[in-house]
Amino acid sequence: MLATIHNQKRSQLVIGLGVGIIFGFLLQKGGVTRYDVIIGQLLLTDFTVVKIMLSAVVTGMIGVHLLRDLKLAQLHPKPGSLGSSLVGGLIFGIGFGLLGYCPGTLAGAIGQGSLDALLGGLIGILIGAGLFSEFYPILDKTILNKTQFGEITLPQWLKINPWLLILPLSIGIIALLYLIERAGL
């Protein structure tokens, strides 16, 4: 079934749109599309964002590798480099720090009618994307390809079975979530 969907681009777009709408709805219901929650996270006074993201990491790790082990999905890691991670992190961090939204929470905030997200965020994303595309040829030659690490996952790099990393990480994250919740954060 998944192979059939993989070959149908229109179906992929419809599924992507549906999943995106559900994702935005869940972000909004979780409260992370509100500016004060995001800023609270940056000020380390509200850990709602961390709790949602860590829950998603555990779910994603287990789900993706379970689907892969059942031969229902394949991993296709994109090649990476320290330079591209640095540039992407800086762009993300500057936008996040200035406006208080990441791209996902920005879309959710626009969906719930937040004008600051619509005006500042959407305009900021368009300006940022335009500047990145304008400077991409220079960045590609100078920074983006520095320290290439290729199409490799952490378990491949460590040369271990993925579950030897997933299980302890999941237990550790769940323990951290418990401690955060117990502390009332």
N, C-alpha and C positions, 0 to 999 in steps of 0.2 A: 504494500500500500504506500509506504513512504517513498519507494523508488518511483512509483507512478506520479506522485505529487512533485517529486524532485524534477521531473521532466516537463511539468506543466507550469510555465511561468505565470500565467494568469491565476491559477489556483494558489500559487505561492503568494501572490500579491493580496488576494482576498483573505487568505489565512493570516498573513502578516498584518493586514489592517485590523482584522478581528482580534488577534492577539494583542495588538497595540492598544486598541480600545479597552480591552479587558485589563491590560496592564495599567493604563491611565486611571481607570475606574478604581482599581485596587490601591494605587498610590494615593488617590484622593480619599478613599475610605480609610486608609492607614494614617492620614493626616500629614503626609510628607509633601503635599503640594502647597502647604501654608508657609509663608515667608517666616513667621515667628518660630516655627518648628525647625526649619533649616538653620536659621541664625542661632537658635538654641543649641543645635548640634555643633556648630562652629565654636560656640562659647562653652561647650561641654556642660550645658545645663539641661539638655533634653536629648535623650539617646534613642528617640523614636526611629530616626534614620538608620542608625547603626543596627538596631534590632531587626528592622525590616531587611536591610542589606545582608546581614549575617544569616538570617533565616533563608534568604534567597540563595546565598552561596552554598549552604548545606543542601538545600533542595536541588539546586542545579548540579552540584558535584555528584550526588548520589543518582539523580535522574539521568543525566547524560551518560555516565559510565554504566549504569544498569541497561539503558537502551543499547549502548555499544556492545556490551557483553551478550545481550540477547539477539544481536545482529539486526536490530531494528534501526540503527543509526550508525554513522561513521563520523569520526572526528576529522576535521579539516582545519588544523590550526593555521593561522596566517603567519607569515614570516614577520619577525620583529627585530628591533634593534634598540639599544640603549638610547640612541639619538632620537628615534621616533617616539619612544616612551617619554622622554624628557620634554620634547616639544608639545606632545599631546597633553601631558600632565600640566604643563605651564598654561596652555590655552584653557584647559578645563578649569584649573585652579583659579585663574584670574577671573574668568566668567562667573564661577561659583562664588568667589569671594566678593565680587562687585555687586552681583544681583541677588545671590542667595538661592539660585536654582541650578540644578544640573539639567541636561537636555530632557530627561524623562520627566522630572518633576515640573519642568517648564511647560511641557506639553500638557500635563495634567492640570497645572494652574491655569493655562489658557482655556482649557476645556471647562473649568469651573468658573471662568469669567474674570480672572484677576487681570486688571488693566496693566499693572506693573510688569507682569509676565508677557503680556501681549506686546506692549510698546517697547519696554526696555529689553526684554529677553529675546523676542523674535527679531527685533532690529539688530540686537547684539549678535545673535547667531548668524544672521545674514551678513553683517559687516565682517565678523570673524571668519566666516567661510570664504568671503570674497578676498580678504587680505591673505588668508592661507593659500588660496588658489593663485593669487597674484605672485606671491613669494615662493610658491612651491618649487619652481625650477632651481632657485638659489638654495633653498633649504635641502632639496634632494641631493644636490652636489656637495653640500658642506656638512650638514648635521644629521639628517634623517637616517642615513645608512651607516652611521658610525656604530661600531661594536655590534655587528649583526649576530643574532643568536638563532636565526632561521625558524623553520616550522617545527618547533619542538615543544613538548609539554614538560611540566616539572617532573612527573614520574619518568618520562623518557630520559630526561637529563640526569636524574638520579639513578637510572637503570634499575627501577623497582616496579613491582606490580602496582598499578594505580590505587588499588584498595588498601595497600599498606600506607598510603598517604591520606586517602579519603577518610578512612575510619578514625584514625587518631585526630585528624583535623576536625572532623564532624563532632567527635566527643568533646574536644577542646572548645569549639565554638558554642556548642550547646551548654557547656559548663559556664562559659563566659556570659552567655545570654541569661542563664539562671542567676548569676551573681549580679548582673546589671539590674535585673528585675527585682531581685531581693533587696538591693540597695535603694530601690525606688527611683531609679534614674530613667 
